[in-house]
Structure formats: C-alpha cells, structure tokens
C-alpha cells in the first residue's frame, strides 16, 4: 500500500483542489497553461460539462469546461486573484476543495511544482 499524507487537525492536508469553469476549450487551455506556468497549480485537468444556473434572473444552460487545479492551500489567495484577473466571466467560479488525504509522493510533487 502506498504511503499516505497524514491529515492536519481539521482533517485536511495543506493541499487542495480549486475549481473554476470557462465557456470553451480554448479559454480553458489558455487559463490552465497560465496557471501552471505561474506555479499556482501543479496540474490542471479539463473536463467538458453542462451547467444549469440562474444568471440575472434567467435560467441558463451552457456547455462549459471545468478546470480542476491541484495546488497548496497557501497558494489559494494568489490563485483566486489570478483567476479573477485572467478570466472572461464577470463572476467566475472559484471554489476550494480541501484534500483530506493523498499519496505522499504525489503531494510532494504538487508541493515542488507550486514553489516560487
């Protein structure tokens, strides 16, 4: 069995996944590349999704791309600001999901890739 990263007092590691969405693949690829190049995320995965939501009192349905960004919790504020600055949406989704446990080798790699 692979070694697992121990959790902290709140049941989480110092790592997280940050979620955001874009309107199309080109925007998703550009934002993903910029995030990794800026060392704000070690890895960004892209998935096509279908979103239903209310915007300005209208029910909307839109194809989107979800970006799942693997990073450290101490990089969240800088990443959130980066997304707000570079995102095409007026109000982009920026959600942090704590990683409660994970492969120690993988999390060490995330750590190495998100150092200044």
LODRENZA-901059 format. One record per residue: x, y, z of N, C-alpha, C, O in turn; residue number from 1. Coordinates in nm, 2 decimals. Each point is the difference from the previous one (the first is absolute). Layout:
BEGIN
PT,n.c1,n.c2,n.c3,ca.c1,ca.c2,ca.c3,c.c1,c.c2,c.c3,o.c1,o.c2,o.c3,resi
PT,X,Y,Z,X,Y,Z,X,Y,Z,X,Y,Z,NUM
...
end
This chain:
BEGIN
PT,n.c1,n.c2,n.c3,ca.c1,ca.c2,ca.c3,c.c1,c.c2,c.c3,o.c1,o.c2,o.c3,resi
PT,0.08,-0.12,0.00,-0.08,0.12,0.00,0.09,0.12,0.00,0.10,0.01,0.07,1
PT,-0.14,0.09,-0.15,0.08,0.13,-0.01,-0.01,0.08,0.13,-0.10,-0.01,0.07,2
PT,0.21,0.08,-0.04,-0.01,0.09,0.11,-0.09,0.11,-0.02,-0.01,0.06,-0.11,3
PT,-0.07,-0.02,0.21,-0.10,0.10,-0.01,0.05,0.12,0.09,0.06,-0.01,0.10,4
PT,-0.09,0.13,-0.15,0.03,0.12,0.07,-0.09,0.01,0.12,-0.12,-0.02,-0.01,5
PT,0.17,0.05,0.13,-0.08,0.01,0.12,-0.08,0.13,-0.01,0.03,0.10,-0.06,6
PT,-0.15,-0.11,0.13,-0.09,0.12,0.00,0.04,0.09,0.12,0.06,-0.05,0.10,7
PT,-0.10,0.17,-0.11,0.02,0.10,0.11,-0.11,0.00,0.10,-0.09,-0.09,-0.01,8
PT,0.09,0.18,0.10,-0.10,0.00,0.11,-0.14,0.02,-0.05,-0.10,-0.04,0.06,9
PT,0.07,0.10,-0.18,-0.13,0.02,-0.05,-0.03,-0.11,-0.10,-0.11,0.00,-0.07,10
PT,0.19,-0.11,0.07,-0.03,-0.11,-0.09,0.03,0.03,-0.15,-0.05,-0.06,-0.09,11
PT,0.15,0.15,0.07,0.04,0.03,-0.14,0.15,0.01,0.00,0.07,0.03,0.10,12
PT,-0.01,-0.05,-0.22,0.14,0.02,-0.03,0.01,0.15,-0.03,-0.10,0.07,-0.01,13
PT,0.23,-0.02,-0.02,0.02,0.14,-0.04,-0.03,0.01,-0.15,0.03,0.10,-0.06,14
PT,-0.10,-0.20,0.00,-0.02,0.00,-0.15,-0.15,0.01,-0.03,-0.09,-0.03,0.09,15
PT,0.06,0.08,-0.21,-0.15,0.01,-0.03,-0.01,-0.01,-0.16,0.10,0.01,-0.07,16
PT,-0.22,-0.02,0.03,-0.04,0.01,-0.14,-0.09,0.13,-0.01,-0.09,0.02,0.08,17
PT,0.12,0.06,-0.18,-0.07,0.12,-0.02,-0.08,-0.02,-0.13,0.06,-0.04,-0.10,18
PT,-0.19,0.07,0.10,-0.08,-0.02,-0.12,-0.04,0.14,-0.06,-0.03,0.09,0.07,19
PT,0.03,-0.09,-0.20,-0.06,0.11,-0.07,-0.05,-0.05,-0.13,0.03,-0.11,-0.04,20
PT,-0.10,0.19,-0.04,-0.06,-0.04,-0.13,0.03,0.11,-0.10,0.02,0.12,0.03,21
PT,-0.02,-0.16,-0.16,0.02,0.09,-0.11,-0.11,-0.03,-0.10,-0.06,-0.11,0.00,22
PT,0.04,0.20,-0.09,-0.11,-0.01,-0.11,0.04,-0.10,-0.11,-0.08,-0.06,-0.06,23
PT,0.21,0.04,0.04,0.04,-0.08,-0.11,0.14,-0.06,0.03,0.07,0.04,0.09,24
PT,-0.03,-0.14,-0.18,0.13,-0.07,0.02,0.12,0.10,-0.02,0.09,-0.02,0.07,25
PT,-0.10,0.11,-0.16,0.11,0.09,-0.03,0.03,0.08,0.13,0.12,0.02,0.04,26
PT,-0.22,0.04,0.02,0.02,0.07,0.13,0.05,-0.09,0.11,0.09,0.04,0.07,27
PT,-0.14,-0.16,-0.06,0.04,-0.10,0.10,0.15,-0.03,-0.02,0.08,0.00,0.10,28
PT,-0.04,-0.03,-0.22,0.14,-0.03,-0.03,0.10,0.12,0.03,0.10,-0.02,0.06,29
PT,-0.14,0.14,-0.10,0.08,0.11,0.03,0.01,0.03,0.15,0.11,0.02,0.05,30
PT,-0.22,-0.03,0.02,0.01,0.03,0.15,0.08,-0.11,0.07,0.08,0.03,0.09,31
PT,-0.10,-0.16,-0.13,0.07,-0.11,0.06,0.15,0.02,-0.02,0.08,-0.02,0.09,32
PT,-0.04,0.05,-0.21,0.15,0.02,-0.04,0.05,0.12,0.09,0.11,-0.02,0.05,33
PT,-0.18,0.13,-0.04,0.05,0.11,0.07,0.01,-0.03,0.15,0.10,0.04,0.07,34
PT,-0.19,-0.12,-0.01,0.00,-0.03,0.14,0.12,-0.09,0.03,0.07,0.02,0.10,35
PT,-0.04,-0.12,-0.19,0.11,-0.09,0.02,0.14,0.08,-0.02,0.09,-0.02,0.08,36
PT,-0.09,0.10,-0.18,0.12,0.08,-0.02,0.03,0.10,0.11,0.12,0.02,0.03,37
PT,-0.22,0.03,0.04,0.01,0.09,0.11,0.03,-0.07,0.13,0.02,0.06,0.11,38
PT,-0.02,-0.20,-0.11,0.03,-0.09,0.11,-0.11,0.02,0.11,0.03,-0.02,0.12,39
PT,-0.15,0.06,-0.16,-0.11,0.01,0.09,-0.08,-0.14,0.01,-0.08,-0.02,0.09,40
PT,0.11,-0.06,-0.18,-0.06,-0.14,0.00,0.10,-0.10,-0.06,0.07,0.04,-0.10,41
PT,-0.06,-0.15,0.16,0.09,-0.11,-0.05,-0.06,-0.06,-0.13,0.08,-0.04,-0.09,42
PT,-0.21,0.02,0.09,-0.07,-0.07,-0.11,-0.14,0.06,-0.01,-0.06,0.03,0.10,43
PT,0.02,-0.01,-0.22,-0.14,0.04,-0.03,-0.06,-0.10,-0.09,0.05,-0.02,-0.11,44
PT,-0.16,-0.04,0.15,-0.08,-0.09,-0.08,-0.12,0.07,-0.06,-0.07,0.08,0.07,45
PT,0.04,-0.11,-0.20,-0.11,0.06,-0.06,-0.11,-0.10,-0.03,0.03,-0.11,-0.05,46
PT,-0.15,0.14,0.07,-0.12,-0.09,-0.03,-0.11,0.08,-0.06,-0.04,0.10,0.05,47
PT,-0.02,-0.15,-0.16,-0.12,0.06,-0.05,-0.12,-0.03,0.09,-0.01,-0.11,0.04,48
PT,-0.07,0.21,-0.01,-0.11,-0.02,0.09,-0.12,0.08,-0.06,0.02,0.08,-0.09,49
PT,-0.14,-0.10,0.14,-0.12,0.07,-0.03,-0.05,0.07,0.12,-0.02,-0.07,0.10,50
PT,0.01,0.20,-0.09,-0.04,0.07,0.12,-0.14,0.06,-0.02,-0.04,0.06,-0.10,51
PT,-0.04,-0.07,0.21,-0.13,0.06,0.01,0.01,0.10,0.12,0.05,-0.04,0.11,52
PT,-0.09,0.17,-0.13,0.02,0.10,0.11,-0.10,0.11,-0.03,-0.05,0.02,-0.11,53
PT,0.04,0.07,0.21,-0.08,0.12,-0.02,0.10,0.12,0.00,0.08,0.01,0.08,54
PT,-0.09,0.07,-0.19,0.08,0.12,-0.01,-0.08,0.11,-0.04,-0.07,0.00,-0.11,55
PT,0.07,0.11,0.19,-0.08,0.12,-0.03,-0.15,-0.04,-0.02,-0.06,0.05,-0.10,56
PT,0.01,-0.13,0.19,-0.14,-0.04,0.01,-0.04,-0.09,-0.12,-0.12,-0.02,-0.02,57
PT,0.21,-0.03,-0.05,-0.03,-0.09,-0.12,0.06,-0.14,0.03,0.11,-0.01,0.04,58
PT,-0.19,-0.10,-0.07,0.05,-0.13,0.01,0.08,-0.03,-0.12,-0.04,0.02,-0.12,59
PT,0.17,-0.06,0.14,0.09,-0.02,-0.11,0.05,-0.14,-0.01,0.00,-0.07,0.11,60
PT,0.03,0.03,-0.22,0.07,-0.13,-0.03,0.11,0.02,-0.09,-0.02,0.05,-0.11,61
PT,0.14,-0.09,0.15,0.12,0.03,-0.09,0.10,-0.12,0.01,0.02,-0.05,0.10,62
PT,0.04,0.02,-0.22,0.11,-0.09,0.01,0.12,0.08,0.05,0.02,0.12,-0.03,63
PT,0.06,-0.18,0.12,0.11,0.06,0.06,0.12,-0.10,0.01,-0.02,-0.12,-0.03,64
PT,0.13,0.17,0.07,0.11,-0.09,0.03,0.04,0.03,0.15,0.02,0.11,0.04,65
PT,-0.01,-0.22,0.04,0.04,0.01,0.14,0.15,-0.02,0.01,0.05,-0.09,-0.06,66
PT,0.01,0.18,0.13,0.15,-0.01,0.03,0.01,-0.05,0.14,-0.05,0.07,0.09,67
PT,0.12,-0.18,-0.07,0.03,-0.05,0.14,0.15,0.02,0.02,0.08,-0.06,-0.06,68
PT,-0.05,0.16,0.15,0.14,0.04,0.02,0.05,-0.06,0.13,-0.05,0.03,0.10,69
PT,0.16,-0.10,-0.11,0.06,-0.06,0.12,0.11,0.10,0.05,0.09,0.04,-0.08,70
PT,-0.10,0.00,0.20,0.09,0.10,0.06,0.01,-0.01,0.15,-0.06,-0.10,0.06,71
PT,0.12,0.19,0.00,0.02,0.01,0.15,-0.10,0.10,0.05,-0.03,0.10,-0.07,72
PT,-0.02,-0.12,0.19,-0.10,0.10,0.05,0.06,0.13,0.02,-0.07,0.10,-0.01,73
PT,0.20,-0.09,0.04,0.07,0.13,0.01,0.01,0.08,-0.13,0.05,0.11,0.00,74
PT,-0.08,-0.18,-0.11,0.00,0.07,-0.13,-0.14,0.04,-0.05,-0.01,0.06,-0.10,75
PT,-0.09,-0.09,0.18,-0.14,0.03,-0.04,-0.02,0.14,-0.03,-0.06,0.03,-0.10,76
PT,0.09,0.06,0.19,-0.03,0.14,-0.02,0.07,0.06,-0.12,-0.07,0.07,-0.08,77
PT,0.19,-0.11,0.05,0.07,0.05,-0.12,-0.06,-0.06,-0.12,-0.02,0.07,-0.11,78
PT,-0.02,-0.20,0.12,-0.07,-0.07,-0.12,-0.13,0.07,-0.02,-0.04,0.02,-0.12,79
PT,-0.04,0.00,0.22,-0.13,0.07,-0.01,0.01,0.13,-0.07,-0.08,0.04,-0.09,80
PT,0.18,0.04,0.13,0.02,0.13,-0.06,0.04,-0.01,-0.15,-0.04,0.08,-0.08,81
PT,0.12,-0.18,0.05,0.05,-0.02,-0.13,-0.12,-0.04,-0.09,-0.01,0.05,-0.11,82
PT,-0.08,-0.14,0.16,-0.12,-0.04,-0.08,-0.09,0.12,-0.02,-0.04,0.03,-0.11,83
PT,0.02,0.05,0.21,-0.09,0.12,-0.01,0.06,0.10,-0.11,-0.07,0.06,-0.08,84
PT,0.20,-0.05,0.08,0.07,0.09,-0.10,0.00,-0.05,-0.14,-0.02,0.08,-0.09,85
PT,0.03,-0.21,0.07,0.02,-0.05,-0.13,-0.13,-0.07,-0.06,0.00,-0.05,-0.11,86
PT,-0.10,0.05,0.19,-0.13,-0.07,-0.04,-0.09,0.08,-0.08,-0.01,0.12,0.02,87
PT,-0.06,-0.18,-0.12,-0.09,0.08,-0.09,-0.13,0.03,0.07,-0.08,0.09,-0.04,88
PT,0.04,-0.18,0.14,-0.13,0.02,0.07,0.00,0.12,0.09,0.10,0.03,0.07,89
PT,-0.21,0.03,-0.05,-0.02,0.11,0.09,0.01,-0.05,0.15,0.06,0.07,0.08,90
PT,-0.12,-0.19,-0.06,0.01,-0.06,0.13,0.04,-0.15,-0.01,-0.08,-0.08,-0.01,91
PT,0.21,0.06,0.00,0.04,-0.14,-0.02,-0.01,-0.08,0.12,0.01,0.05,0.12,92
PT,-0.04,-0.18,-0.14,0.00,-0.10,0.12,0.15,-0.01,0.04,0.09,-0.02,-0.08,93
PT,-0.08,0.04,0.21,0.13,-0.03,0.07,-0.03,-0.07,0.13,-0.03,0.07,0.10,94
PT,0.05,-0.20,-0.10,-0.04,-0.08,0.12,0.12,-0.09,0.04,0.06,-0.06,-0.08,95
PT,-0.03,0.07,0.21,0.11,-0.09,0.05,-0.06,-0.12,0.07,-0.09,0.01,0.08,96
PT,0.14,-0.13,-0.12,-0.03,-0.13,0.06,0.12,-0.05,0.07,0.10,-0.04,-0.07,97
PT,-0.10,0.03,0.20,0.12,-0.06,0.07,0.02,-0.14,-0.04,-0.09,-0.08,-0.02,98
PT,0.22,0.04,0.02,0.04,-0.14,-0.02,0.02,-0.06,0.14,0.09,0.05,0.07,99
PT,-0.17,-0.14,-0.03,0.01,-0.06,0.14,0.11,-0.10,0.01,0.05,-0.02,0.11,100
PT,-0.01,-0.04,-0.22,0.11,-0.10,0.00,0.04,-0.02,-0.14,-0.08,0.02,-0.09,101
PT,0.20,-0.07,0.07,0.05,-0.03,-0.13,0.13,-0.07,0.00,0.07,-0.01,0.10,102
PT,-0.03,-0.04,-0.22,0.13,-0.06,-0.01,0.11,0.10,0.03,0.00,0.11,-0.05,103
PT,0.09,-0.15,0.15,0.11,0.09,0.04,0.08,0.04,-0.12,0.04,0.12,-0.01,104
PT,0.00,-0.21,-0.08,0.08,0.03,-0.11,-0.07,0.10,-0.09,0.07,0.10,-0.05,105
PT,-0.20,-0.12,0.02,-0.07,0.10,-0.08,-0.01,0.14,0.06,0.03,0.10,-0.06,106
PT,-0.06,-0.10,0.19,-0.01,0.13,0.07,0.14,0.07,0.01,0.00,0.12,0.00,107
PT,0.10,-0.20,0.01,0.14,0.07,0.00,0.02,0.06,-0.14,0.07,0.10,-0.01,108
PT,-0.11,-0.17,-0.09,0.01,0.05,-0.14,-0.08,0.13,-0.01,0.05,0.10,-0.06,109
PT,-0.17,-0.09,0.11,-0.08,0.12,0.00,0.07,0.11,0.07,0.01,0.11,-0.05,110
PT,0.05,-0.14,0.16,0.08,0.10,0.08,0.11,0.05,-0.08,0.02,0.12,-0.01,111
PT,0.06,-0.21,-0.05,0.12,0.05,-0.08,-0.05,0.08,-0.12,0.07,0.10,-0.03,112
PT,-0.18,-0.13,-0.03,-0.04,0.08,-0.12,-0.07,0.13,0.03,-0.02,0.08,-0.09,113
PT,-0.01,-0.05,0.22,-0.07,0.12,0.03,0.09,0.09,0.09,-0.05,0.09,0.07,114
PT,0.18,-0.12,-0.07,0.09,0.09,0.07,0.04,0.12,-0.09,0.01,-0.02,-0.12,115
PT,0.01,0.13,0.18,0.05,0.12,-0.07,0.14,-0.02,-0.05,0.05,0.09,-0.07,116
end
